[in-house]
Amino acid sequence: MAHKLTPFITAEQIAGRNVELGREITASYSGDKPLVCICVLKGAFLFFADIIRRIDREIEIDFVRLASYGSATSRSEDIVFSKDLEISIEGKDVLVIEDIVDTGHSMDFLLHVLRRRNPKSLKICALIDKHERREKAVTVDFAGFKLSDGFIVGYGLDYDERYRELGGIFELSNES
């Protein structure tokens, strides 16, 4: 089935917002210890690369990847790490950088795991915040764009592993 891609957020709008987010993030952290920036793979990798270059302070980086398995009886039971952190976050300021937070189930799971590792602080930066779809009490501290609906792809966001490479964000629909 063919897909229709309708431009939604341009590469220029994303770049401009990333500059603003970098300033917001930089202003909200103080101290001389590095900020630990955690990329949630795979979707956040482009956003992560751009946003960490806009943070004007020393940082450390690491990556996590979550996987879901459909055999569990609840959503929270079917999320596991397929790639865990390699550095300690104990006593450190931690910023989780994600592509999209909608229902909040995956992010709720990740935050729960990270809190047990005793970070000094734990915040979320998401390219897309679909707060209206939230089923878990998850707060996005730094939101690139707030959206209410639409299925979007591009700039790391995918549909069946396609369209991640697009520079902008597009609404995906089936061609009629």
N, C-alpha and C positions, 0 to 999 in steps of 0.2 A: 504494500500500500504506500502510495506517495504521500509525502508530508509537505505542508505549506509552512514556510517560515515567514512570520510577519515581524518586521523590526519593532522592538519594544524599548530597549535602552541602548543607546549608541556607545561605541568604544570611547568616544570623547566624553560622554556623560560619566561613564565608569571611571575614566582617568581623573576627571575633575573631582568626583566624589572621593576617590582614593586619597587625593591630596588632603581634602578636608578631614577624612577619617584619620589619616596619619597625624594631623595636628591635634585632633581630639584625643587620640590614644596617648600621644606624647605628653600632653598637658595633664592627663589624669594619673600619671605615675611619677613618683619622685624616689629619691634614694640613689645609692651608687651601685646597687646590685643589678645585674642584667635582668631584663624582662624575658621570661620564657614564652615564646610564641609557638603554639602547637597547631600544626596543619592537620585538618581532618581530610584524609585521602578518600577518594580520588578527586572529588568535585572541587575542593577548595584550592587546588594547587596553583592555578593561574592567579587567583585573587590573593592568595598567600604571598606569592613571589612579588607581586606588585605592592601589597600593603606593607610588608616588612621593610621595603626600601623607602617607605614614607614615614617610618617611625624614627624620630630623631633622638635616639638613646641606644645604649648598648643592649643587644639582645642575644639570646640563645635560641636555637630552633630545634624542634623535634617533630615527629610525625606519628599519627595514629591512624588506624583504619578499622572501621567497624564492619561487621558482617551480620546479616540477619538470616535466620533459618526459620522456615515456615512450619516446622513440626511442633513448636512449643504451644502451650495453651494460652499464653498472653504475650503481648508485644514486648514487654520488658524482659521476659524469659528468653526470647529468641535473639537477643543482641549479644554478640561476643566480639572481643578484639581479634582481628586477624593480623594486626601489627600493633604492638604496644610501644610505649615510650622507652627510650634508651638512656635518658638522663633522669636524675632525681629532681623532683619539684618541691621537695620539702623546704619550707621556709621562704619560698620564692614567689614573686608576683607572676601569675600565669594568665596568658591570654589565649583562649581557644579560638582559632580562626576557621570558620565553616562557610560553605557555599550558601546553604539555605537552611533556615529553621522554620518548620511549619508545625506539625503536630507536637513536636518537642520530645517524642519518645527516645530517639537516638541521643539527643543532647542531654536529656535527663539521665540516661544511663551513664554517659561519659562523665558528666559532672559528679555523679554519685561516686564513681570509681576514683576520680581525681581528688575529690575532697578527702577520701581516706588516706591520701598520700601527704596530707598536711601542708598544702601550699599556704603562703602568707595571704594571698588573695587569688580569686579565680573569676575571670570575666569572659564574656563571649563577644566576638566580633563576627558578624555574618553579612555576607554580600546581600542576601535577600532575607527579610523578616516577614513571614506570612503569619502575623500574630493572630489574625482572625481564625485561623485553623488550629490554634493551640489547644491541645488536650492535656498537656502537662504544664505545671507552673514553672516555665523557663523564661528568663528575661534576657533579651539580647541587649547588651550594654552599648554596643556600637553597631548600628545598622546602616548598611550602604543604601538600601532601598527598601521601603515598606510596601508590600503588595498584598492585595486581598484575594485575588484569584488568577486563573490562567496557568497553563502548563508552559513553562519556559525552558529554553535550552541556550547554550552558548556560554563562553567565558568560564569553562569548567563544568557547567551544568549539562547533563546528558539525557538522552533518551536511548536506552538499550546500547550504551557505550558510544553513541554517535553524537556529533555536534559540539563536543567539548572545545574544539579548536577555534570556534568562531569568536571573533574579537568583541562583538556586541552580544546583547541578549535578545532573543527572539521568542515570540509566542509560537508554539508548535500546534498545528491542527492538521487533520486529515484533509487532503484535497478532495473536493467534490466533483 
